[in-house]
């Protein structure tokens, strides 16, 4: 086995300004060296530039040139001679996304400690967003995602932050299918309760809905029980309900951004087609499946037409939509908040509990508890700056939601 080639590691630090990187490479070019690796970051206008190059025979002469160049730039530099490149990263690679509001140093310390405990190594860290939440992505190697996920999820709960662990794969960079619940996920509140208000039954329907979402009642039975209370409500009430719907903050931003990248969207709801079909058309969502309220002579009968879209029905819809799009289940992301979302969350490659009930948070791959649906973009490696730049290019100002109080 041949000895590894001699290399020089050049680490330059100082105030960032135009021309620094080009000046340093001009100095290296004169020695005819080859570039092996580069890493550069800027924090609050402070530059850290690392360059790994092959070492020439007279490497000390090059070192002196590098030092003079750094002095001319009024920057600090270290030149270290060694052998070879970075060690190849271990086969098990993951992306770990942390979302905090705020993200405290104590939380970062705890998560980094658990990563070290697992035997994994942090290879790279970058910020994905600074507003309205702080989102950080870590590239980690040396431990399988299945081992990291439970360890880090438990620590994230202790630290009061959101965290996702995803295996590094091509699926993360390809076209994916997003399947979302509607009530209390894509929109704020529960549509059935809004309709029930027109029948004077809002409190009773809300009580049954809450129990069903906690998994205490069979969903189909509870739905039929609640729909029966809607008998006699005029169909005109559905127009009023639709007009009063408030989307989750960031919903349009998320859909708009991912549609630009070729993603497909589906909404799967235990709610009603009279509402969900209009939502899908409004937002540009490709697929929708929900229950249909029976209407006779302009009023709700208190019955449902056809089979109920329940917990199993949601997972079935997810699989059918994935097959129609032509993506494997590993490339599907499911987002929901209630017990009837559990089967589709478990069927997806990435299941996200969004401001969910405890039993759903415990079962999902990851939980997002900040009230911004577009925070899910950060889990996919898309930064806030990229979102805003893409919007600005077509004349859209990305909404800047008000900051929530820290948890």
Secondary structure, 3 states (H helix, E strand, C coil): CCCCCEEEEEEEEEECCCCHHHHHHHHHHCCCCCEEEEEEEEECCEEEEEEEEECCCCHHHHHHHHHHHHHHCCCEEEEEEEECCCCCCCCCEEEEEEEECCCCHHHHHHHHHHHHHCCCEEEEEEEEECCCCEEEEEEEECCCHHHHHHHHHHHHHHHCCEEEEEECCHHHHCCCEEEECCECCCECCCHHHHHHHHHCCHHHHHHHHHHHHCCCCCHHHHHHHHHHCCCCCECHHHHHHHHHCCECCCHHHHHHHHHHCCCEEEEEEEEEHHHHHHHHHHHCCCEEEEEEEEEECCEEEEEEECCCCCHHHHHHHHHHHHHHHCCCHHHEEEEECCHHHHHHHHHCCEEEEECCCHHHHHHCCEEECCCCHHHHHHHCCCCHHHHHHHHHHCCCCCCCCCCCCCC
